Amino acid sequence: MSGWAGTGKSTIARTVAREHYDRKQLAASFFFSRGGGDVGHANKFFTSIAAQLADNVPPLRQHIRAAITERSGIVSQSFRDQWRQLVIGPLSKLDGNPLSYTIVVDALDECENENHIRIILQLLAEVQLLKNVRLRVFLTSRPEIPIRHSFYRIPDTEHQDFVLHHISPAIIDHDISIFLEYELGLIGMDRGLGANWPGEEVVKFLVRSASGLFIWAATACRFIREGRLFAAKRLALILKESSISVTAPEKHLDQIYITVLSHSIYSDFTDEEREELYNALRYILGSVAILSSQLSAKSLSKLLAIAKQDVDETLGELHAIIDIPEDPIRPLRLHHPSLRDFLLNRNRCTDLNLWVDEKEAHGKLAKACIQLMSASLKRDVCGVDSPGKFVHDVESSRVEQYLPSEVQYACLYWVQHLQKSSTQLYDNDPFHQFLQEHFLHWLEALSWMRKMSEAIYEIVSLESITLVGYLDSGVV
């Protein structure tokens, strides 16, 4: 098992996965992403690994199928049962010459449940017990506490750690310099500024400003490129802001985020207009940052009840920090999770016009979900008109037609947002009214979405929220 930590980990993991795939030595891969739906938690981790093993290691296919046949309900059982029945068991039955394969797990720190992280690391360490197959695990993560503590419990002989932060600063600066020269050279040629633009001294200054962070350099280049005719002015703005005396690398990154975000609010607006724009920016960008599953701009606009044009205009100047695809059905994505950390941390986001109050943002999203579901859900929402029809007999395209992605999102995650907010529940509030009128409609929608197992969890979570509210109010 290899443990990696530091900036650039995802790029490394994808490179390793691609190289092993080309050599037919990739057993499976899983790339965690907080707020990425099924890749934001571990519920599909072990079954996904097993499915990929069946595809990538042909001799395993029959053993994995046999394990599923023997225990048809394995997907609803514990992670340990899934791992040992679907992965370790089949692997232990391989005969012949020992084969060598690699499992790539990227950004484990992005898994939203710390207990799941501990279980995953504990179970992955069991690959050392396999005798007739050489299975390595290549894992990347930031060195969060659950990660470090779990690795401490694994004997040193069973894992190797490589910490990117321990690489010589001179090597990192050299690599960033090459990156900046190449990217800025392309921008210079595109804008007619010359292939040598902006010059060696400017590149050296930018390398110092990056403080060893590739994400700083990448964000700066995207910000300059998106300026088009104003590329040179945007470079000058970065040089000006970077001349402020800050030392910690995190502060350099925070400063460029502030630069990009502040630049999206034009100075020629009135104070009232600027306040309105900042409110929209915090609401829309804050929602993107805390979504439990990524949404397209179109779906986000419907969830937030904001015109898509307003969403597009608010995010239009933020391509440097957000992946905004041209395809309207593809989801919006933060280029790097550090942006979410920055927006939600008042100590880091020193411009309070940009700071997102996390609990307040979750509360607003919970209410938006309720409003959307109240307007969208009803009896026989998919128009099947056949009470006895099985879910698997209805085409998924029909479900998606009547339950578009923003409605499915609301059904799946409104309770989670409510949990993470500071919202106080009381009788006849919007949440209470929704449950009184649409509780069965909500369950029906989750059933069509094949998410009834999530419904049980949501109901239990909702019950716990209600109990805490009663206890806080003194009602017994």
VEXDOPA-462632 format. One line per field, with one value per residue (C-alpha): residue in one letter; residue number from 1; x, y, z. Coordinates in steps of 0.25 Angstrom, whole numbers. Example, Ala and Ser with C-alpha at 12.3 -4.5 7.8 and 13.67 -1.06 7.14 Angstrom:
# residues 2
aa	a; s
i	1; 2
xx	49; 55
yy	-18; -4
zz	31; 29
This chain:
# residues 476
aa	m; s; g; w; a; g; t; g; k; s; t; i; a; r; t; v; a; r; e; h; y; d; r; k; q; l; a; a; s; f; f; f; s; r; g; g; g; d; v; g; h; a; n; k; f; f; t; s; i; a; a; q; l; a; d; n; v; p; p; l; r; q; h; i; r; a; a; i; t; e; r; s; g; i; v; s; q; s; f; r; d; q; w; r; q; l; v; i; g; p; l; s; k; l; d; g; n; p; l; s; y; t; i; v; v; d; a; l; d; e; c; e; n; e; n; h; i; r; i; i; l; q; l; l; a; e; v; q; l; l; k; n; v; r; l; r; v; f; l; t; s; r; p; e; i; p; i; r; h; s; f; y; r; i; p; d; t; e; h; q; d; f; v; l; h; h; i; s; p; a; i; i; d; h; d; i; s; i; f; l; e; y; e; l; g; l; i; g; m; d; r; g; l; g; a; n; w; p; g; e; e; v; v; k; f; l; v; r; s; a; s; g; l; f; i; w; a; a; t; a; c; r; f; i; r; e; g; r; l; f; a; a; k; r; l; a; l; i; l; k; e; s; s; i; s; v; t; a; p; e; k; h; l; d; q; i; y; i; t; v; l; s; h; s; i; y; s; d; f; t; d; e; e; r; e; e; l; y; n; a; l; r; y; i; l; g; s; v; a; i; l; s; s; q; l; s; a; k; s; l; s; k; l; l; a; i; a; k; q; d; v; d; e; t; l; g; e; l; h; a; i; i; d; i; p; e; d; p; i; r; p; l; r; l; h; h; p; s; l; r; d; f; l; l; n; r; n; r; c; t; d; l; n; l; w; v; d; e; k; e; a; h; g; k; l; a; k; a; c; i; q; l; m; s; a; s; l; k; r; d; v; c; g; v; d; s; p; g; k; f; v; h; d; v; e; s; s; r; v; e; q; y; l; p; s; e; v; q; y; a; c; l; y; w; v; q; h; l; q; k; s; s; t; q; l; y; d; n; d; p; f; h; q; f; l; q; e; h; f; l; h; w; l; e; a; l; s; w; m; r; k; m; s; e; a; i; y; e; i; v; s; l; e; s; i; t; l; v; g; y; l; d; s; g; v; v
i	1; 2; 3; 4; 5; 6; 7; 8; 9; 10; 11; 12; 13; 14; 15; 16; 17; 18; 19; 20; 21; 22; 23; 24; 25; 26; 27; 28; 29; 30; 31; 32; 33; 34; 35; 36; 37; 38; 39; 40; 41; 42; 43; 44; 45; 46; 47; 48; 49; 50; 51; 52; 53; 54; 55; 56; 57; 58; 59; 60; 61; 62; 63; 64; 65; 66; 67; 68; 69; 70; 71; 72; 73; 74; 75; 76; 77; 78; 79; 80; 81; 82; 83; 84; 85; 86; 87; 88; 89; 90; 91; 92; 93; 94; 95; 96; 97; 98; 99; 100; 101; 102; 103; 104; 105; 106; 107; 108; 109; 110; 111; 112; 113; 114; 115; 116; 117; 118; 119; 120; 121; 122; 123; 124; 125; 126; 127; 128; 129; 130; 131; 132; 133; 134; 135; 136; 137; 138; 139; 140; 141; 142; 143; 144; 145; 146; 147; 148; 149; 150; 151; 152; 153; 154; 155; 156; 157; 158; 159; 160; 161; 162; 163; 164; 165; 166; 167; 168; 169; 170; 171; 172; 173; 174; 175; 176; 177; 178; 179; 180; 181; 182; 183; 184; 185; 186; 187; 188; 189; 190; 191; 192; 193; 194; 195; 196; 197; 198; 199; 200; 201; 202; 203; 204; 205; 206; 207; 208; 209; 210; 211; 212; 213; 214; 215; 216; 217; 218; 219; 220; 221; 222; 223; 224; 225; 226; 227; 228; 229; 230; 231; 232; 233; 234; 235; 236; 237; 238; 239; 240; 241; 242; 243; 244; 245; 246; 247; 248; 249; 250; 251; 252; 253; 254; 255; 256; 257; 258; 259; 260; 261; 262; 263; 264; 265; 266; 267; 268; 269; 270; 271; 272; 273; 274; 275; 276; 277; 278; 279; 280; 281; 282; 283; 284; 285; 286; 287; 288; 289; 290; 291; 292; 293; 294; 295; 296; 297; 298; 299; 300; 301; 302; 303; 304; 305; 306; 307; 308; 309; 310; 311; 312; 313; 314; 315; 316; 317; 318; 319; 320; 321; 322; 323; 324; 325; 326; 327; 328; 329; 330; 331; 332; 333; 334; 335; 336; 337; 338; 339; 340; 341; 342; 343; 344; 345; 346; 347; 348; 349; 350; 351; 352; 353; 354; 355; 356; 357; 358; 359; 360; 361; 362; 363; 364; 365; 366; 367; 368; 369; 370; 371; 372; 373; 374; 375; 376; 377; 378; 379; 380; 381; 382; 383; 384; 385; 386; 387; 388; 389; 390; 391; 392; 393; 394; 395; 396; 397; 398; 399; 400; 401; 402; 403; 404; 405; 406; 407; 408; 409; 410; 411; 412; 413; 414; 415; 416; 417; 418; 419; 420; 421; 422; 423; 424; 425; 426; 427; 428; 429; 430; 431; 432; 433; 434; 435; 436; 437; 438; 439; 440; 441; 442; 443; 444; 445; 446; 447; 448; 449; 450; 451; 452; 453; 454; 455; 456; 457; 458; 459; 460; 461; 462; 463; 464; 465; 466; 467; 468; 469; 470; 471; 472; 473; 474; 475; 476
xx	0; 5; 0; 1; -2; -1; -4; -5; -9; -21; -13; -3; -14; -20; -6; -3; -17; -16; -2; -6; -18; -9; -1; -14; -10; -21; -30; -39; -40; -49; -47; -54; -60; -68; -81; -80; -92; -88; -73; -75; -76; -73; -86; -83; -68; -66; -77; -70; -57; -63; -70; -57; -49; -59; -56; -41; -37; -44; -41; -48; -61; -67; -63; -69; -82; -82; -81; -93; -101; -98; -101; -111; -113; -98; -100; -108; -98; -87; -74; -66; -75; -75; -60; -57; -68; -67; -52; -43; -51; -50; -36; -32; -37; -28; -19; -7; 5; 4; -2; 1; -10; -12; -24; -24; -32; -31; -34; -39; -39; -51; -60; -70; -71; -58; -63; -63; -49; -44; -52; -46; -32; -33; -39; -30; -18; -23; -18; -5; -11; -13; -3; -6; -7; 1; -9; -4; -12; -8; -15; -15; -20; -17; -12; -25; -25; -34; -24; -11; -17; -21; -8; -1; -9; -3; 11; 22; 26; 12; 12; 21; 18; 22; 18; 19; 21; 35; 40; 51; 45; 55; 49; 35; 39; 46; 33; 24; 34; 33; 18; 16; 26; 18; 4; 8; 15; 2; -6; 5; 4; -11; -12; -1; 8; 20; 25; 34; 23; 23; 38; 48; 47; 32; 32; 41; 33; 20; 28; 31; 17; 12; 19; 20; 5; 2; -13; -8; -1; -12; -22; -14; -12; -27; -30; -21; -25; -40; -37; -35; -32; -29; -19; -8; -16; -20; -5; -2; -13; -8; 6; 1; -7; 4; 14; 6; 15; 9; 17; 9; 5; -9; -10; -4; -15; -26; -21; -23; -37; -40; -34; -42; -55; -54; -51; -64; -72; -69; -66; -75; -87; -95; -93; -107; -104; -91; -98; -108; -98; -90; -102; -105; -90; -90; -103; -100; -85; -87; -98; -88; -78; -87; -96; -96; -96; -92; -102; -102; -105; -118; -122; -116; -124; -137; -133; -130; -142; -132; -133; -122; -117; -114; -107; -99; -96; -92; -82; -78; -65; -61; -56; -42; -48; -60; -61; -73; -75; -81; -91; -102; -105; -91; -89; -82; -70; -60; -46; -40; -46; -38; -48; -59; -50; -46; -61; -66; -54; -56; -42; -37; -48; -44; -54; -67; -74; -69; -70; -81; -87; -88; -100; -108; -105; -109; -122; -125; -122; -132; -143; -140; -141; -155; -160; -156; -162; -175; -177; -172; -177; -191; -198; -193; -183; -177; -191; -191; -205; -203; -202; -197; -185; -171; -161; -151; -162; -162; -151; -141; -143; -158; -153; -143; -154; -164; -153; -142; -128; -131; -144; -136; -126; -136; -142; -129; -122; -132; -131; -115; -116; -125; -116; -104; -112; -116; -130; -140; -152; -166; -180; -186; -173; -170; -163; -175; -185; -177; -177; -192; -196; -185; -178; -184; -181; -167; -166; -172; -162; -150; -156; -156; -142; -138; -133; -143; -131; -127; -141; -140; -127; -133; -145; -137; -128; -141; -145; -132; -133; -147; -143; -132; -141; -151; -140; -134; -148; -150; -161; -161
yy	0; 14; 26; 40; 54; 68; 77; 70; 57; 55; 57; 47; 37; 38; 37; 24; 18; 21; 15; 2; 1; 2; -9; -17; -17; -8; -16; -4; 11; 20; 35; 41; 55; 62; 66; 57; 48; 33; 37; 46; 34; 19; 13; 9; 7; -8; -12; -3; -9; -23; -19; -14; -26; -35; -26; -24; -38; -49; -61; -54; -53; -66; -65; -51; -56; -68; -59; -50; -63; -68; -55; -48; -37; -34; -19; -16; -23; -17; -12; -23; -34; -27; -26; -40; -47; -39; -36; -44; -57; -57; -52; -63; -74; -70; -81; -82; -72; -60; -48; -34; -23; -9; -3; 13; 21; 36; 47; 38; 51; 55; 43; 50; 40; 39; 25; 20; 25; 17; 5; 6; 7; -4; -14; -9; -14; -28; -29; -33; -46; -51; -61; -64; -50; -38; -27; -13; -1; 13; 23; 38; 47; 60; 56; 58; 53; 40; 37; 39; 31; 19; 18; 18; 5; -2; -8; 0; -12; -12; 2; 13; 27; 38; 52; 63; 74; 67; 69; 79; 93; 95; 83; 88; 103; 97; 89; 101; 110; 101; 100; 116; 118; 108; 113; 128; 126; 120; 132; 142; 136; 135; 150; 155; 158; 150; 136; 141; 149; 152; 150; 142; 152; 152; 137; 136; 146; 137; 125; 131; 136; 121; 117; 103; 102; 97; 101; 115; 115; 108; 117; 129; 124; 121; 135; 142; 134; 137; 151; 150; 164; 168; 157; 166; 175; 162; 158; 172; 171; 158; 164; 175; 167; 157; 168; 169; 163; 149; 137; 124; 117; 117; 132; 133; 124; 131; 144; 139; 134; 148; 154; 145; 147; 162; 164; 158; 170; 182; 195; 204; 198; 206; 202; 196; 188; 183; 178; 171; 164; 160; 154; 146; 142; 136; 129; 123; 120; 116; 106; 100; 98; 91; 83; 68; 64; 73; 79; 86; 101; 98; 89; 98; 110; 102; 97; 111; 117; 127; 130; 122; 135; 140; 128; 129; 143; 142; 130; 136; 142; 130; 120; 122; 115; 107; 97; 102; 93; 98; 86; 91; 77; 74; 78; 90; 87; 94; 93; 90; 86; 97; 107; 101; 102; 116; 121; 114; 119; 133; 134; 131; 138; 152; 159; 157; 161; 147; 139; 128; 125; 109; 107; 118; 113; 99; 105; 112; 100; 91; 102; 102; 87; 87; 98; 90; 77; 84; 89; 76; 64; 58; 45; 36; 46; 38; 37; 21; 20; 6; 4; -10; -7; -11; 0; -8; -9; 6; 12; 21; 31; 32; 35; 45; 52; 54; 54; 63; 64; 76; 69; 56; 64; 71; 57; 51; 62; 72; 65; 65; 80; 82; 74; 83; 96; 104; 103; 102; 93; 97; 92; 97; 102; 99; 86; 81; 86; 78; 65; 67; 68; 61; 51; 39; 46; 48; 33; 29; 38; 32; 18; 22; 27; 13; 20; 14; 10; 25; 28; 20; 27; 40; 37; 33; 46; 54; 48; 51; 66; 67; 60; 70; 82; 77; 75; 89; 95; 88; 80; 66
zz	0; -4; 3; -4; 2; -4; -15; -29; -23; -33; -45; -40; -37; -51; -57; -49; -53; -68; -68; -61; -70; -82; -77; -73; -58; -53; -44; -41; -38; -30; -29; -17; -19; -7; -13; -24; -21; -21; -21; -9; 1; 2; -1; -15; -12; -10; -20; -31; -28; -30; -43; -48; -44; -52; -64; -63; -57; -66; -57; -45; -53; -49; -35; -33; -40; -31; -18; -23; -26; -12; -5; -14; -3; -2; -7; 6; 15; 23; 16; 22; 17; 3; 3; 8; -1; -14; -14; -4; -6; -21; -21; -12; -22; -33; -38; -46; -47; -37; -45; -41; -41; -35; -29; -29; -19; -21; -11; 1; 9; 0; 6; 15; 26; 35; 40; 25; 23; 35; 30; 16; 20; 30; 19; 8; 17; 16; 2; 9; 13; -1; -5; -20; -25; -24; -21; -18; -14; -19; -10; -10; 1; 9; 22; 30; 44; 41; 30; 38; 50; 41; 35; 48; 51; 39; 41; 34; 26; 19; 14; 8; 9; -1; 4; -7; 3; 6; -9; -10; -12; -23; -31; -29; -33; -45; -49; -47; -55; -67; -65; -65; -77; -85; -81; -82; -95; -101; -96; -101; -115; -115; -111; -120; -108; -113; -110; -99; -92; -80; -78; -69; -58; -57; -57; -46; -38; -41; -36; -23; -22; -24; -12; -17; -20; -34; -32; -30; -43; -50; -45; -49; -63; -65; -59; -69; -81; -78; -79; -94; -99; -84; -82; -79; -70; -62; -61; -56; -45; -40; -40; -32; -22; -20; -16; -3; 8; 11; 15; 17; 4; 8; 8; -6; -10; -3; -9; -23; -20; -14; -27; -36; -29; -26; -41; -45; -38; -47; -40; -48; -41; -30; -16; -16; -29; -24; -11; -19; -28; -16; -10; -23; -23; -9; -11; -25; -23; -8; -13; -23; -12; -2; -12; -8; -23; -34; -43; -57; -57; -63; -51; -41; -46; -45; -31; -26; -34; -41; -55; -63; -69; -55; -51; -64; -62; -48; -51; -65; -60; -51; -61; -54; -42; -47; -58; -66; -77; -91; -90; -82; -76; -71; -56; -51; -43; -34; -40; -27; -13; -7; -12; -4; 8; 6; 4; 16; 25; 31; 35; 21; 13; 19; 10; 16; 3; -2; 11; 11; 24; 23; 32; 26; 12; 16; 22; 9; 1; 10; 8; -7; -8; 0; -9; -22; -17; -12; -27; -34; -26; -26; -26; -38; -42; -53; -60; -60; -56; -51; -36; -37; -47; -43; -43; -52; -62; -64; -73; -66; -77; -73; -58; -63; -71; -59; -48; -54; -48; -39; -33; -31; -24; -15; -11; -8; 0; 6; 20; 19; 17; 28; 37; 34; 36; 48; 44; 56; 53; 59; 56; 43; 38; 23; 26; 34; 24; 13; 21; 24; 9; 1; 10; 2; -11; -6; -3; -17; -24; -16; -20; -35; -33; -27; -15; -4; 4; 5; 9; 22; 26; 23; 32; 43; 41; 41; 54; 61; 56; 62; 75; 76; 73; 84; 94; 91; 93; 106; 101; 107
